[in-house]
Amino acid sequence: MQWLGNGFDGVQQWLFETVLQPLMFAMGLASLLENGYEAAGWLLVGLLQLLVIVALIGPMQRLWPVEPLSDRASVRTDILYTLIHRLGLFRLALFFTLDPLVDSLFGALRVAGVSSLQLDGLWPGVTDIPWVSWLLYLVVFDFVDYWIHRGQHQIPWWWCLHSLHHAQRQMTMWSDNRNHLLDDLLRDAILVVVAQLIGVAPGQFIAIVALTQLSESFQHANLRLWFGRWGERLWISPRFHRLHHGIGIGHETIKPIAGGAAQRVLPGGHNFGVLLPWWDMLMGSANFELRYDPTGVRDQIEPGPDGQLRDYGQGFCAQQWRGVLRLLGRA
């Protein structure tokens, strides 16, 4: 692990000094060199993720697909989303907007004598061991992510944004970052605040985000794969997460009513976990059926009160705009 860490630091330093630092000087951004160095880390992580996605997950999709690839235009749009997020363009926007606000807020709190909770100091001699503290932070972030995901589905205005992610009828390894930018901003704002509250180190935070993103790319892959009876309960598989995207399963809960009939309950759903299925198991939202259903949102295949199917947009700009219209109640 030390060797890997040193190697990553060396490449990050080279990338910063060779590419980003000269560029920042040329643009008059010398006062932001510290942020530039951090951005070099995010860029390197993104490049490594793309390498794994293409070299490892891609061949698996071709060998064991759930369904044939038919909508290549939609997949190309998902690739654009992935490049925007994994190559740091979205993170760059946060550097100039969200991060300074959060840093100022917590800086003011520290000046006032309010310190953050350092989780790695809870059990001296144990939780301050680097890999132990990293696992502890990973579990905490995943617990927070579970509840963020529940909110994205069960808070109506938030679902107006998040539904774009679920409107993909052709799920692939590129589908994880297919989100409305406002949806991503809300989620990242919560996670950044949590990171400050619990005292996670920047390097650990990057490692947690990198693992989470790579696992999510794998979960969204067009891949007929599950981890077996016990493995499914340890880490989220492509099968587990695909069911969450299933029409009428991932977003709705079917409950019996009087007379033996059934009623769809909205909001509802199953399998909200991001990395660990434990929270779904604890909250009763886990579904471990071995099935691979068509993905999408019900209003894409069943007309609404106006007799029309909902249009989620074709292409990045159209999808972002229609998300805003849904949020305003106009689409």
VOBA-1610 file (N, C-alpha, C; in pm, whole numbers, padded with zeros to 5 digits, always signed):
BEGIN
Met+00083-00121+00000Met+00000+00000+00000Met+00086+00125+00000Gln+00199+00122+00078Gln+00288+00237+00083Gln+00350+00262-00055Trp+00387+00151-00122Trp+00447+00163-00255Trp+00347+00223-00353Leu+00221+00178-00345Leu+00119+00232-00434Leu+00096+00381-00406Gly+00090+00414-00277Gly+00069+00554-00241Gly+00181+00644-00289Asn+00305+00597-00274Asn+00419+00676-00320Asn+00419+00691-00472Gly+00382+00583-00540Gly+00376+00590-00686Gly+00270+00688-00733Phe+00153+00684-00669Phe+00046+00778-00705Phe+00090+00921-00681Asp+00153+00946-00564Asp+00198+01081-00532Asp+00299+01131-00634Gly+00388+01041-00678Gly+00488+01081-00776Gly+00428+01121-00909Val+00331+01042-00956Val+00266+01073-01083Val+00182+01199-01071Gln+00115+01216-00955Gln+00037+01338-00933Gln+00126+01462-00937Gln+00242+01453-00871Gln+00335+01564-00872Gln+00382+01596-01013Trp+00415+01492-01090Trp+00460+01513-01228Trp+00350+01576-01313Leu+00226+01527-01299Leu+00114+01580-01376Leu+00090+01727-01343Phe+00100+01759-01214Phe+00078+01897-01172Phe+00187+01989-01225Glu+00312+01950-01207Glu+00423+02037-01246Glu+00437+02050-01397Thr+00403+01942-01469Thr+00422+01941-01614Thr+00306+02003-01690Val+00184+01980-01641Val+00066+02021-01717Val-00011+02134-01648Leu-00057+02110-01527Leu-00150+02204-01465Leu-00083+02332-01416Gln+00034+02322-01354Gln+00098+02442-01300Gln+00132+02544-01408Pro+00195+02506-01520Pro+00219+02605-01626Pro+00090+02665-01681Leu-00012+02581-01693Leu-00140+02630-01744Leu-00202+02731-01649Met-00193+02705-01519Met-00251+02797-01420Met-00176+02928-01416Phe-00043+02923-01428Phe+00034+03048-01433Phe-00005+03130-01555Ala-00023+03061-01669Ala-00058+03132-01793Ala-00196+03196-01783Met-00284+03138-01702Met-00420+03190-01689Met-00434+03286-01571Gly-00324+03314-01502Gly-00330+03406-01390Gly-00395+03348-01266Leu-00381+03217-01247Leu-00445+03149-01134Leu-00342+03098-01034Ala-00231+03170-01020Ala-00124+03125-00931Ala-00170+03115-00786Ser-00269+03193-00748Ser-00317+03189-00609Ser-00394+03061-00578Leu-00425+02983-00680Leu-00503+02860-00661Leu-00419+02735-00687Leu-00288+02747-00672Leu-00201+02633-00702Leu-00230+02513-00611Glu-00266+02540-00486Glu-00298+02429-00396Glu-00417+02350-00447Asn-00519+02422-00493Asn-00634+02355-00553Asn-00594+02283-00681Gly-00502+02341-00755Gly-00455+02278-00878Gly-00387+02145-00852Tyr-00310+02139-00744Tyr-00243+02013-00708Tyr-00347+01906-00673Glu-00450+01947-00599Glu-00558+01853-00566Glu-00631+01809-00693Ala-00651+01904-00785Ala-00718+01870-00912Ala-00637+01769-00991Ala-00503+01777-00982Ala-00419+01679-01050Ala-00445+01539-00996Gly-00470+01530-00866Gly-00503+01401-00806Gly-00634+01344-00858Trp-00736+01432-00865Trp-00865+01387-00918Trp-00854+01345-01065Leu-00776+01421-01143Leu-00759+01388-01284Leu-00690+01253-01300Leu-00588+01228-01220Leu-00517+01100-01227Leu-00608+00985-01189Val-00688+01004-01083Val-00784+00900-01043Val-00882+00872-01156Gly-00931+00977-01220Gly-01026+00960-01330Gly-00966+00884-01446Leu-00840+00914-01481Leu-00774+00843-01590Leu-00757+00695-01557Leu-00721+00665-01434Leu-00707+00525-01392Leu-00842+00453-01396Gln-00948+00524-01354Gln-01082+00464-01359Gln-01122+00432-01503Leu-01099+00526-01593Leu-01135+00503-01734Leu-01058+00385-01791Leu-00933+00370-01749Leu-00853+00257-01795Leu-00915+00125-01749Val-00956+00118-01623Val-01018-00003-01571Val-01152-00030-01639Ile-01231+00076-01660Ile-01362+00060-01723Ile-01347+00000-01863Val-01256+00057-01941Val-01239+00013-02079Val-01171-00123-02089Ala-01067-00144-02007Ala-00985-00265-02020Ala-01043-00385-01949Leu-01122-00365-01844Leu-01172-00477-01765Leu-01324-00495-01776Ile-01398-00389-01744Ile-01544-00401-01743Ile-01598-00415-01885Gly-01539-00345-01982Gly-01585-00352-02121Gly-01584-00493-02176Pro-01473-00567-02166Pro-01472-00706-02213Pro-01574-00795-02142Met-01595-00771-02014Met-01695-00850-01940Met-01834-00826-01995Gln-01865-00700-02028Gln-01995-00669-02089Gln-02016-00745-02219Arg-01911-00752-02298Arg-01923-00820-02428Arg-01936-00971-02412Leu-01878-01026-02308Leu-01883-01171-02286Leu-02014-01215-02223Trp-02066-01138-02127Trp-02185-01180-02052Trp-02289-01068-02046Pro-02342-01022-02159Pro-02439-00911-02156Pro-02577-00957-02109Val-02649-00866-02046Val-02789-00891-02012Val-02876-00879-02135Glu-02846-00782-02221Glu-02925-00755-02339Glu-02835-00701-02450Pro-02875-00715-02575Pro-02793-00661-02684Pro-02793-00509-02682Leu-02684-00450-02728Leu-02673-00304-02734Leu-02746-00254-02857Ser-02851-00173-02836Ser-02934-00128-02947Ser-02939+00024-02960Asp-02920+00096-02849Asp-02931+00242-02852Asp-02793+00304-02831Arg-02712+00303-02934Arg-02574+00351-02922Arg-02567+00503-02900Ala-02664+00576-02952Ala-02664+00721-02933Ala-02679+00755-02785Ser-02767+00684-02715Ser-02786+00706-02573Ser-02661+00671-02495Val-02593+00565-02535Val-02470+00525-02468Val-02361+00630-02490Arg-02355+00688-02609Arg-02255+00792-02635Arg-02278+00914-02544Thr-02404+00946-02518Thr-02433+01055-02426Thr-02386+01021-02285Asp-02404+00895-02245Asp-02356+00851-02114Asp-02204+00860-02105Ile-02135+00831-02214Ile-01989+00844-02216Ile-01949+00989-02190Leu-02023+01083-02249Leu-01996+01225-02226Leu-02012+01260-02078Tyr-02120+01211-02015Tyr-02138+01234-01872Tyr-02018+01181-01794Thr-01973+01061-01829Thr-01861+00999-01758Thr-01734+01081-01772Leu-01706+01129-01893Leu-01585+01208-01914Leu-01592+01340-01836Ile-01708+01402-01831Ile-01724+01528-01757Ile-01691+01507-01609His-01737+01395-01554His-01717+01371-01411His-01580+01311-01380Arg-01539+01213-01457Arg-01417+01140-01420Arg-01290+01217-01456Leu-01297+01308-01554Leu-01178+01386-01589Leu-01172+01519-01515Gly-01262+01536-01419Gly-01250+01648-01327Gly-01320+01776-01365Leu-01397+01778-01476Leu-01463+01902-01515Leu-01569+01945-01414Phe-01645+01849-01365Phe-01745+01880-01263Phe-01677+01916-01132Arg-01571+01842-01099Arg-01495+01872-00977Arg-01434+02012-00985Leu-01388+02053-01103Leu-01331+02186-01121Leu-01435+02293-01089Ala-01559+02271-01132Ala-01665+02366-01100Ala-01686+02376-00949Leu-01676+02263-00879Leu-01692+02264-00734Leu-01580+02341-00666Phe-01457+02332-00722Phe-01344+02404-00665Phe-01371+02554-00657Phe-01443+02607-00755Phe-01465+02752-00761Phe-01599+02794-00699Thr-01683+02699-00662Thr-01815+02733-00608Thr-01836+02674-00469Leu-01856+02544-00461Leu-01894+02479-00335Leu-01780+02475-00234Asp-01663+02428-00276Asp-01553+02406-00181Asp-01513+02532-00104Pro-01499+02650-00171Pro-01463+02770-00093Pro-01568+02806+00013Leu-01695+02786-00020Leu-01801+02817+00077Leu-01793+02726+00198Val-01773+02595+00173Val-01764+02499+00283Val-01640+02526+00367Asp-01527+02554+00301Asp-01404+02583+00374Asp-01420+02707+00462Ser-01486+02809+00409Ser-01508+02932+00486Ser-01597+02906+00607Leu-01702+02827+00585Leu-01795+02796+00694Leu-01725+02722+00807Phe-01651+02617+00773Phe-01587+02539+00879Phe-01466+02611+00937Gly-01402+02699+00857Gly-01297+02782+00912Gly-01349+02875+01020Ala-01466+02934+00993Ala-01528+03022+01091Ala-01568+02945+01218Leu-01615+02823+01200Leu-01653+02741+01316Leu-01531+02707+01401Arg-01418+02677+01335Arg-01298+02645+01412Arg-01247+02767+01489Val-01254+02883+01426Val-01215+03006+01495Val-01302+03029+01618Ala-01431+02990+01605Ala-01525+03005+01717Ala-01509+02895+01821Gly-01415+02802+01798Gly-01390+02697+01896Gly-01468+02569+01873Val-01536+02559+01760Val-01613+02438+01728Val-01528+02351+01637Ser-01487+02237+01685Ser-01401+02148+01607Ser-01482+02033+01549Ser-01430+01971+01443Ser-01497+01857+01381Ser-01468+01730+01460Leu-01550+01629+01437Leu-01533+01499+01502Leu-01430+01418+01424Gln-01321+01381+01489Gln-01216+01302+01424Gln-01243+01154+01450Leu-01306+01086+01353Leu-01340+00947+01375Leu-01218+00858+01394Asp-01107+00895+01330Asp-00989+00810+01344Asp-00925+00821+01483Gly-00978+00908+01568Gly-00929+00919+01704Gly-01021+00857+01807Leu-01125+00786+01762Leu-01222+00729+01856Leu-01159+00621+01944Trp-01069+00542+01888Trp-01008+00432+01960Trp-00858+00435+01934Pro-00784+00513+02011Pro-00639+00527+01989Pro-00570+00391+01982Gly-00484+00378+01883Gly-00413+00253+01863Gly-00483+00158+01768Val-00610+00186+01738Val-00686+00101+01645Val-00739+00184+01529Thr-00828+00281+01559Thr-00890+00359+01451Thr-00793+00457+01387Asp-00676+00480+01449Asp-00578+00568+01386Asp-00482+00492+01296Ile-00499+00359+01285Ile-00425+00283+01185Ile-00483+00319+01048Pro-00401+00358+00950Pro-00455+00414+00824Pro-00561+00329+00757Trp-00538+00197+00741Trp-00637+00117+00669Trp-00764+00097+00751Val-00751+00097+00885Val-00870+00085+00970Val-00954+00212+00961Ser-00888+00327+00972Ser-00963+00452+00963Ser-01026+00467+00826Trp-00957+00423+00719Trp-01012+00433+00584Trp-01139+00349+00572Leu-01137+00227+00626Leu-01257+00141+00622Leu-01370+00202+00704Leu-01336+00262+00818Leu-01438+00327+00902Leu-01505+00440+00826Tyr-01424+00525+00761Tyr-01481+00636+00684Tyr-01563+00583+00566Leu-01517+00476+00504Leu-01589+00418+00391Leu-01730+00376+00432Val-01741+00309+00546Val-01872+00263+00595Val-01962+00382+00628Val-01905+00485+00690Val-01983+00604+00725Val-02036+00673+00600Phe-01949+00692+00502Phe-01993+00757+00378Phe-02099+00674+00306Asp-02084+00542+00308Asp-02182+00458+00241Asp-02318+00465+00310Phe-02317+00475+00443Phe-02442+00491+00518Phe-02511+00623+00480Val-02432+00729+00471Val-02487+00860+00431Val-02539+00852+00288Asp-02463+00786+00199Asp-02503+00773+00060Asp-02634+00697+00045Tyr-02656+00597+00130Tyr-02782+00523+00126Tyr-02900+00617+00150Trp-02888+00704+00251Trp-02999+00792+00283Trp-03014+00905+00181Ile-02902+00947+00123Ile-02913+01042+00012Ile-02993+00979-00101His-02963+00854-00132His-03031+00785-00242His-03180+00765-00211Arg-03211+00733-00087Arg-03353+00725-00049Arg-03422+00859-00070Gly-03353+00967-00033Gly-03411+01100-00052Gly-03431+01132-00199Gln-03337+01093-00284Gln-03350+01119-00427Gln-03475+01053-00484His-03517+00942-00427His-03635+00871-00476His-03764+00915-00407Gln-03756+00954-00282Gln-03878+00971-00203Gln-03913+01116-00172Ile-03827+01209-00207Ile-03861+01351-00200Ile-03901+01395-00340Pro-04027+01430-00362Pro-04077+01450-00500Pro-03993+01543-00586Trp-03954+01661-00534Trp-03879+01754-00618Trp-03740+01699-00651Trp-03683+01620-00559Trp-03552+01562-00586Trp-03562+01452-00691Trp-03672+01378-00687Trp-03694+01274-00789Trp-03708+01337-00927Cys-03759+01457-00936Cys-03768+01526-01066Cys-03631+01535-01132Leu-03526+01550-01052Leu-03391+01555-01105Leu-03332+01415-01121His-03347+01333-01018His-03282+01201-01017His-03342+01105-01119Ser-03466+01128-01158Ser-03531+01038-01253Ser-03455+01031-01386Leu-03378+01134-01419Leu-03297+01129-01541Leu-03202+01010-01537His-03145+00984-01421His-03052+00871-01408His-03123+00739-01437His-03247+00729-01398His-03322+00604-01414His-03392+00594-01549Ala-03390+00699-01626Ala-03457+00696-01756Ala-03375+00626-01863Gln-03256+00580-01830Gln-03173+00508-01927Gln-03228+00367-01946Arg-03276+00340-02068Arg-03331+00208-02100Arg-03221+00110-02144Gln-03101+00163-02167Gln-02989+00082-02216Gln-02871+00101-02119Met-02879+00034-02004Met-02775+00051-01903Met-02644-00014-01946Thr-02534+00060-01924Thr-02400+00009-01953Thr-02304+00060-01846Met-02179+00025-01861Met-02076+00067-01765Met-02058+00219-01764Trp-02117+00289-01861Trp-02106+00435-01869Trp-02223+00506-01801Ser-02321+00432-01749Ser-02447+00493-01706Ser-02443+00555-01567Asp-02340+00527-01488Asp-02338+00575-01350Asp-02346+00726-01341Asn-02274+00798-01426Asn-02268+00944-01417Asn-02378+01015-01495Arg-02472+00942-01549Arg-02586+01002-01620Arg-02680+01062-01515Asn-02650+01182-01472Asn-02727+01250-01368Asn-02750+01395-01407His-02855+01452-01349His-02871+01596-01365His-02764+01664-01281Leu-02703+01770-01333Leu-02594+01837-01263Leu-02639+01894-01129Leu-02764+01937-01118Leu-02814+01986-00990Leu-02824+01872-00889Asp-02861+01755-00937Asp-02866+01636-00852Asp-02726+01604-00799Asp-02627+01606-00887Asp-02489+01581-00845Asp-02440+01686-00747Leu-02478+01811-00770Leu-02435+01919-00683Leu-02489+01900-00541Leu-02616+01861-00530Leu-02676+01839-00399Leu-02607+01724-00325Arg-02586+01614-00397Arg-02521+01498-00334Arg-02379+01533-00290Asp-02304+01597-00377Asp-02167+01629-00343Asp-02159+01730-00229Ala-02253+01823-00223Ala-02254+01920-00114Ala-02271+01849+00020Ile-02361+01752+00025Ile-02383+01677+00149Ile-02257+01599+00187Leu-02195+01532+00090Leu-02077+01451+00120Leu-01958+01536+00162Val-01942+01654+00101Val-01832+01742+00140Val-01851+01791+00284Val-01974+01826+00320Val-02002+01869+00457Val-01975+01755+00555Val-02019+01633+00521Val-01994+01518+00607Val-01844+01494+00622Ala-01770+01507+00512Ala-01624+01489+00516Ala-01560+01586+00615Gln-01607+01711+00615Gln-01555+01810+00708Gln-01595+01778+00852Leu-01717+01731+00869Leu-01768+01704+01005Leu-01695+01590+01073Ile-01658+01487+00997Ile-01597+01369+01058Ile-01445+01368+01045Gly-01388+01469+00979Gly-01244+01486+00978Gly-01166+01394+00887Val-01226+01350+00777Val-01153+01262+00687Val-01044+01340+00615Ala-00926+01277+00601Ala-00814+01342+00533Ala-00841+01349+00384Pro-00791+01452+00313Pro-00816+01467+00170Pro-00778+01343+00090Gly-00663+01283+00121Gly-00621+01164+00047Gly-00716+01048+00066Gln-00764+01030+00189Gln-00860+00922+00216Gln-00992+00949+00145Phe-01034+01076+00142Phe-01159+01112+00076Phe-01151+01080-00074Ile-01039+01115-00137Ile-01021+01085-00279Ile-01026+00935-00302Ala-00961+00857-00215Ala-00959+00711-00232Ala-01099+00652-00217Ile-01176+00705-00122Ile-01313+00655-00102Ile-01400+00686-00222Val-01391+00809-00272Val-01470+00848-00389Val-01429+00766-00511Ala-01298+00743-00527Ala-01250+00667-00642Ala-01303+00524-00640Leu-01297+00458-00524Leu-01348+00322-00514Leu-01498+00319-00537Thr-01569+00416-00479Thr-01715+00421-00494Thr-01754+00437-00641Gln-01690+00529-00710Gln-01723+00554-00851Gln-01693+00431-00937Leu-01580+00367-00914Leu-01544+00251-00994Leu-01640+00136-00970Ser-01678+00115-00844Ser-01775+00010-00813Ser-01910+00040-00877Glu-01950+00167-00877Glu-02078+00204-00937Glu-02076+00184-01089Ser-01964+00211-01153Ser-01953+00184-01296Ser-01975+00035-01323Phe-01915-00048-01239Phe-01930-00193-01250Phe-02075-00236-01226Gln-02140-00176-01126Gln-02278-00211-01094Gln-02374-00179-01208His-02346-00071-01282His-02436-00029-01389His-02410-00102-01520Ala-02306-00185-01524Ala-02267-00249-01650Ala-02377-00342-01702Asn-02383-00353-01833Asn-02474-00447-01899Asn-02414-00587-01883Leu-02426-00639-01762Leu-02349-00757-01722Leu-02437-00853-01643Arg-02450-00973-01693Arg-02529-01077-01624Arg-02438-01144-01520Leu-02435-01084-01401Leu-02344-01132-01298Leu-02401-01106-01160Trp-02391-01208-01076Trp-02423-01190-00935Trp-02314-01258-00853Phe-02309-01231-00721Phe-02198-01274-00637Phe-02229-01397-00551Gly-02340-01466-00581Gly-02375-01581-00500Gly-02452-01541-00375Arg-02505-01640-00306Arg-02594-01614-00192Arg-02529-01526-00086Trp-02403-01554-00052Trp-02338-01477+00054Trp-02270-01353-00001Gly-02210-01362-00118Gly-02143-01246-00175Gly-02238-01130-00201Glu-02364-01163-00237Glu-02464-01058-00262Glu-02491-00975-00137Arg-02465-01035-00021Arg-02492-00966+00105Arg-02369-00895+00161Leu-02259-00903+00087Leu-02137-00836+00129Leu-02106-00713+00045Trp-02135-00719-00084Trp-02103-00608-00175Trp-02208-00605-00286Ile-02243-00487-00333Ile-02350-00475-00432Ile-02301-00517-00569Ser-02376-00607-00631Ser-02341-00664-00761Ser-02419-00595-00873Pro-02381-00620-01000Pro-02459-00567-01111Pro-02605-00615-01108Arg-02629-00739-01065Arg-02767-00788-01057Arg-02846-00710-00953Phe-02787-00691-00835Phe-02855-00621-00725Phe-02894-00480-00768His-02800-00410-00832His-02829-00270-00868His-02920-00261-00991Arg-02909-00358-01084Arg-02998-00352-01201Arg-03143-00364-01157Leu-03169-00443-01055Leu-03307-00454-01007Leu-03356-00319-00956His-03268-00240-00897His-03306-00106-00852His-03348-00019-00970His-03291-00043-01088His-03327+00032-01208His-03445-00030-01282Gly-03494-00145-01237Gly-03602-00213-01308Gly-03732-00135-01305Ile-03803-00135-01417Ile-03931-00065-01427Ile-04032-00128-01331Gly-04088-00048-01242Gly-04189-00098-01152Gly-04136-00176-01034Ile-04005-00189-01022Ile-03947-00265-00910Ile-03858-00173-00827Gly-03765-00107-00895Gly-03671-00022-00823Gly-03731+00103-00766His-03842+00151-00824His-03897+00280-00782His-04034+00267-00715Glu-04090+00148-00715Glu-04224+00129-00661Glu-04224+00010-00566Thr-04315+00012-00471Thr-04336-00100-00381Thr-04477-00152-00401Ile-04491-00282-00425Ile-04622-00342-00444Ile-04672-00395-00310Lys-04786-00344-00266Lys-04843-00386-00138Lys-04983-00440-00158Pro-05018-00548-00086Pro-05154-00603-00098Pro-05257-00510-00035Ile-05377-00508-00093Ile-05488-00432-00037Ile-05606-00526-00022Ala-05714-00475+00034Ala-05832-00558+00061Ala-05882-00626-00066Gly-05924-00752-00054Gly-05976-00826-00168Gly-05870-00903-00243Gly-05748-00903-00192Gly-05642-00980-00255Gly-05575-00910-00372Ala-05614-00784-00399Ala-05552-00710-00509Ala-05418-00652-00462Ala-05352-00587-00553Ala-05223-00526-00519Ala-05226-00380-00559Gln-05150-00301-00490Gln-05145-00158-00516Gln-05000-00113-00527Arg-04971-00036-00630Arg-04838+00023-00641Arg-04830+00145-00551Val-04725+00150-00472Val-04706+00261-00380Val-04587+00344-00426Leu-04609+00471-00448Leu-04503+00564-00485Leu-04495+00674-00379Pro-04377+00711-00333Pro-04250+00650-00370Pro-04225+00521-00294Gly-04147+00436-00349Gly-04110+00310-00285Gly-03980+00263-00343Gly-03968+00132-00362Gly-03851+00081-00431Gly-03763-00008-00347His-03659-00057-00412His-03567-00153-00349His-03423-00120-00388Asn-03330-00173-00308Asn-03187-00176-00340Asn-03128-00036-00362Phe-03137+00046-00259Phe-03085+00183-00266Phe-02937+00191-00231Gly-02878+00084-00180Gly-02740+00086-00137Gly-02644+00125-00249Val-02531+00186-00213Val-02432+00230-00310Val-02316+00131-00319Leu-02261+00090-00206Leu-02155-00010-00205Leu-02196-00135-00128Leu-02257-00113-00012Leu-02289-00223+00080Leu-02439-00245+00084Pro-02485-00369+00073Pro-02629-00397+00081Pro-02681-00400+00223Trp-02593-00377+00320Trp-02632-00391+00461Trp-02745-00298+00499Trp-02742-00175+00449Trp-02844-00076+00490Trp-02980-00116+00434Asp-02983-00168+00310Asp-03109-00218+00255Asp-03161-00334+00338Met-03071-00421+00382Met-03112-00535+00465Met-03168-00487+00598Leu-03105-00387+00658Leu-03151-00336+00787Leu-03284-00263+00775Met-03303-00191+00664Met-03423-00108+00647Met-03535-00179+00572Gly-03513-00304+00534Gly-03618-00380+00467Gly-03639-00345+00322Ser-03541-00281+00259Ser-03556-00243+00118Ser-03474-00331+00024Ala-03414-00438+00076Ala-03332-00526-00008Ala-03419-00625-00084Asn-03381-00652-00208Asn-03446-00755-00290Asn-03334-00837-00354Phe-03324-00965-00317Phe-03216-01051-00364Phe-03262-01150-00471Glu-03377-01123-00535Glu-03423-01212-00641Glu-03321-01214-00755Leu-03296-01333-00807Leu-03201-01347-00917Leu-03276-01324-01048Arg-03286-01198-01090Arg-03360-01160-01208Arg-03295-01039-01273Tyr-03318-01023-01402Tyr-03260-00913-01479Tyr-03372-00850-01561Asp-03432-00743-01508Asp-03549-00682-01568Asp-03512-00567-01662Pro-03604-00531-01754Pro-03585-00410-01835Pro-03574-00288-01744Thr-03492-00193-01782Thr-03470-00075-01699Thr-03541+00047-01758Gly-03563+00145-01671Gly-03630+00267-01713Gly-03728+00314-01607Val-03812+00410-01643Val-03914+00465-01554Val-04050+00435-01615Arg-04147+00405-01531Arg-04278+00361-01581Arg-04342+00464-01675Asp-04322+00593-01649Asp-04390+00693-01733Asp-04328+00702-01873Gln-04221+00624-01898Gln-04168+00615-02033Gln-04246+00516-02119Ile-04319+00424-02054Ile-04391+00320-02129Ile-04542+00325-02105Glu-04587+00400-02004Glu-04729+00414-01977Glu-04767+00562-01982Pro-04858+00602-02069Pro-04895+00743-02081Pro-04948+00800-01950Gly-04920+00928-01927Gly-04970+00996-01809Gly-05112+01045-01830Pro-05164+01130-01740Pro-05301+01181-01750Pro-05328+01254-01881Asp-05225+01312-01941Asp-05243+01382-02067Asp-05234+01290-02188Gly-05219+01158-02162Gly-05211+01062-02271Gly-05075+01054-02338Gln-04975+01124-02282Gln-04843+01129-02342Gln-04740+01056-02256Leu-04639+01000-02322Leu-04526+00945-02251Leu-04432+01059-02212Arg-04364+01043-02099Arg-04272+01149-02055Arg-04145+01147-02140Asp-04103+01264-02181Asp-03981+01279-02261Asp-03868+01324-02170Tyr-03763+01242-02157Tyr-03649+01276-02073Tyr-03536+01341-02153Gly-03555+01358-02282Gly-03456+01428-02364Gly-03356+01337-02429Gln-03310+01377-02546Gln-03205+01306-02618Gln-03081+01395-02622Gly-02973+01350-02567Gly-02853+01432-02563Gly-02838+01507-02433Phe-02717+01545-02402Phe-02683+01605-02274Phe-02763+01732-02245Cys-02760+01827-02334Cys-02826+01956-02309Cys-02977+01941-02294Ala-03038+01860-02381Ala-03183+01839-02373Ala-03220+01772-02241Gln-03141+01678-02196Gln-03171+01609-02071Gln-03159+01702-01951Gln-03058+01788-01952Gln-03043+01883-01842Gln-03159+01983-01841Trp-03199+02031-01958Trp-03307+02128-01966Trp-03440+02068-01924Arg-03468+01948-01966Arg-03595+01885-01931Arg-03599+01853-01782Gly-03484+01830-01721Gly-03481+01811-01576Gly-03524+01939-01503Val-03480+02052-01552Val-03521+02180-01494Val-03672+02200-01511Leu-03724+02166-01630Leu-03867+02178-01655Leu-03948+02087-01564Arg-03900+01964-01539Arg-03970+01874-01445Arg-03970+01935-01307Leu-03857+01993-01267Leu-03848+02053-01134Leu-03947+02168-01120Leu-03974+02241-01228Leu-04068+02353-01227Leu-04211+02309-01253Gly-04231+02178-01274Gly-04365+02126-01300Gly-04416+02152-01440Arg-04324+02168-01536Arg-04364+02200-01673Arg-04332+02090-01772Ala-04291+01974-01724Ala-04260+01863-01816Ala-04285+01730-01746
//
